[in-house]
Structures are given as C-alpha cells and as structure tokens.
Amino acid sequence: MAASFSLKGQLVDIWKKSIYPAEIQIQSGRISAIQKINEAPAQYILPGFIDSHVHVESSMLVPSEFARLAVTHGTVATISDPHEIANVCGIEGVEFMIENGKKVNFKFNFGAPSCVPATIFETAGATINSADVKRLLEKEEIKYLSEMMNFPGVLFKEEEVMKKIAAAQSLNKPIDGHAPGLRGEQAKQYIEAGISTDHECFTKEEALDKLQYGMKILIREGSAAKNFEALIELLNDYPDQIMFCSDDKHPDSLADGHINQLCARAVAKKIDLFKILQAACINPALHYKLDVGLLREGEEADFIVVKDLVQFKVLQTYIRGELVADNGKSLIGSVNATPINYFDCNPITEEQIKFRLQRWGLHEEENIEQVYVIEALDGQLITNKLVYPITDFPIADRCLQSNTEKDLLKLVVVNRYHNAPIAKTFIKNFGLKKGALASSVAHDSHNIVAVGVDDESLTKAINLVIHEKGGVSAVCDDEEKVLGLPVAGLMTTQDGYAVAEAYTQIDRMVKTQLGSTLASPFMTLSFMALLVIPHLKLSDKGLFDGDKFQLL
C-alpha cells in the first residue's frame, strides 16, 4: 500500500490550460485533493508521459527492465504491441510479456497481435488466428487490437482479417493501424473498417489525408524510424488527434530519453505547451481507455515532477502514489525471468552464403545483366528498389562479391526456426569497409539478418548469433563482439543499463571500425526483412517486392 503524503509545486493543469502553485494530497495511491496555494517550489507537476505505440522487445529488455529505464524519463505507461515475441513464440510469448510486466510498478497496456505471421512470404515461429485473437482480447490485460499491418486484407475484406476486427469491435477495444503510403479512397476504406490510428505516415500530406477521415496520427521518433520533423506541425491544428510514440527504441536510446525528448523538441518548435502535453499525456489515456491517472482528484497518483517546461528534466516519477524514479535514478528493482526461446538452426558455412550465378542455371556470367539492390534509408523504414549492372560486382568462382567502393554489400537472411537454404541479395548505404554485423532482431519474423563485405566475416557474425540462440554481433578482422538475447532471441533479462552499455560498445564498433555511416545500423538492419514496408526487402524465402506484394 502506497504511503500518504503531500507534494507542492507548480501544477500544470492541461485540462484548464493553466499553471498555478498547488499542493496535492496522495492517499492510498490516489490523489485525494488538489489545493491552490499562494506559493510553491519552482518545480512543475504534470501527468506522466505515455508512449502510445512501442514494441518493448526492440529495447532488447524484458518489460520489467524496460520499465526501470523508462520511469527515469517520466514515462508511466506504454501502449505495448507484443507483435515481435508473438511472431516467435505465439500466445506463450504474449503471456510472458504480460506476466513479466506485472512484476514491477509500471502501467504496461498490451495489445492482441493482429498479424502473426505478418505475411506468408517469410518463416515465423507461430500463428495466431482470429479465434486466438478473440481469446486474447477477452483478457482484461489486453487493451486493443495491435497494428493491422495487413491493410490489403482489410481493403479486400479477407475473412480472417475481418473476424479479428469484429472481435475487437464487439469488446469495444480500439484497433491500431499500420498503412504506410495509403492515401485517398483506400485510406478512407481502411479507416471506415474500424482502424483508429496510424504511426507509419512519413509525409505531412499522407497524415492530413488520414486525419480528415478521423484517424489519430502517432508522431514516431524511434532509434531508426524518425517522423517527428515531417509531422510535428500537425499538432498545431489537430491537438485532439495526435499522440507521441517511439515504436522501436534500442537500449542505448532508451537510456538517453523517451517521450520527454519529443516534448522538449516540440517546445523548441514554438508549439503550444498544452497541446504538446495533451499529445504526450492525455490523448493516449483517453483513446485506449487506460487506467492511468491524469492528475485529477480521485484518480490514481500517476504523475511526474520536472525541473522546467522546456527541457523536461524529470526530477521524480510517481506511479500509483509510489516514487519509482528520483533524480535520474530508477527505484524499480530487477526481477527474475525464465527465458523462453524458439531457436533451432545449425551453424552455417561460407559455402551456404555464396551468391552463385549458376543458381539460376546460367552458363555464362554475362547472361545476367542486372542485379536488384535494396537501398536502405537512414531514419526510415521504407527502402528503395535499385537495379545495378552485373559489371558493378566483382565475380570470383562464378559468385558475386560485395563492392565496398560503390557501397554494394551482401545481405543475407538465415531461417532461425529450422535449417533451410539461405536468402541473399545486395544492399546499399550501410557504408561498411570491412567486417560484418548480424542480428536475430529482424522484423517481423525475426530470422537472422546480416550484412557484410566478405563471406568469412558474415559467417562468423551469423554463427555468433546462432551460438547465443539469438543476439546482435559484429566482426572486424580478429575482433568479435556479441550481445546475447536469450529471451526469444529478442531480449535479455540482464540489467537494462548494463545492456545499454554493451549495446553502445557494439554499435560504436560497427561505426568506427566497420565504417557504417548509419545513425543506428542495427535498428536499420532489423527492418531490412520487414516485408510490409515498401519497396524492396529480403525474407528467408527470398527477395520481396513490397509494391507488388510478392516474391521476386
């Protein structure tokens, strides 16, 4: 039971759009009274921040460790989509997230994954059908239907898709969207089917298209996908329809900041403070009908104390009336968690990842004239589809090789669920000059994805991940680094700050020794197998055209 106490400060009343000195009384975890007073300390009391869409798994931390870091930045709740672990471990994975999250004082609000597997063009570890979704939605802990990535299925009214949507509607639970680039009449049809949000808009025009049909737009700023600059001005005119989210945030980024950073950047853009805080604190709670206190009498005492309303330096975070973070130090303790993992593939050989021309039955190298190349875009999930002449690739023993001078590097995806042929292509914009990096965090099915300049380095990096039954690795000359992720090959139970430091070191190695020019090379790599985002991706089954939605 939380202790009874009082706190004084400058209360930020988002509802009345006013700031005044006040004393709040907390009793049994709830706010029993808020009183205006004549003077109060120069600190600001406001509702806690809410991340309106996040895959906790992308932090590489189990929920309990994610919470330890998030509360230091004033986050009290998340709208958490367990889509990643569900694609690996199915309903068992969703239940793992719920139970682990319950072990700490933090308000996780999980959704029922709507797209497991995400597509039929990749190998996943599980299937969650409409009957499974209905059973999940009936759980009190499940607050919404997670992002409906299969927007073609919505538009064509596929039976299984419509059953999932109907299940959420029958229980009066919101349905999250995911429809990058969808515009006009198709966007209208998608929204009218019951889809209420989208975090995938990468232009202001696309967001405006969806806003006019009543959709809520989530402004996303994660470790790789960054849409803040493109969308933030919309908050001026649509304060009731905008929320902030991170979507995917690696441990080093989470250690640095969270939704508080978006508030600070929005203030720097001269956007009205109360509109900013409405997006960061109020709108998610109302839209998802969350049991989160919003700094009103009678509600649970979920609030934060910040030093100022410019940088939003968090002094204290309270959840259910309990102090969970104090001056940058988390007061949430680590908890034990027994890992679950679906990982069953053998170490690979260099021979398996060779890009042989005779795979296509060619007798002469010159019979193939062009090669598809994925162009990775820094800060975006979308990729471009490029075509290069075969003359741009060195050929040795009838095998295409990486060309570091033109930044054309080999990309491979290895099936992590069973031994299978390895998919290969080439990618541009990673900038590597030597070595390789690999990861079992590879949306959506989380097979092993790797990029490198030579087959020996690629093989070493991939086998490091296989040895750990999941993780991220980097290889450069004789140096090797690996961060093991034993929980579904996505997360670790280790201390969050230690994980953040280990990740920082391996990330630094990729940038300084391997030469990557990307802001977040591992996060970008994780999206190169994300088939539901155009335009060209690689699954364990082969090269995928996101526009035609088919394997090439």
PyMOL commands that set and color helices and strands:
alter all, ss='L'
color gray80, all
select helices_A, chain A and resi 56-59+63-73+83-89+91-101+130-137+151-155+159-170+184-192+204-211+228-231+234-237+251-256+259-268+273-287+350-353+357-360+365-367+390-392+455-467+496-512+521-526
alter helices_A, ss='H'
color red, helices_A
select strands_A, chain A and resi 5-13+18-27+30-36+44-47+49-54+75-80+107-112+142-148+175-177+197-198+216-220+242-245+303-306+314-319+322-326+329-330+355-356+370-376+383-389+395-396+399-400+408-414+423-428+436-439+448-452+471-476+479-484+536-539+542-545+550-551
alter strands_A, ss='S'
color yellow, strands_A
deselect
rebuild
show_as cartoon
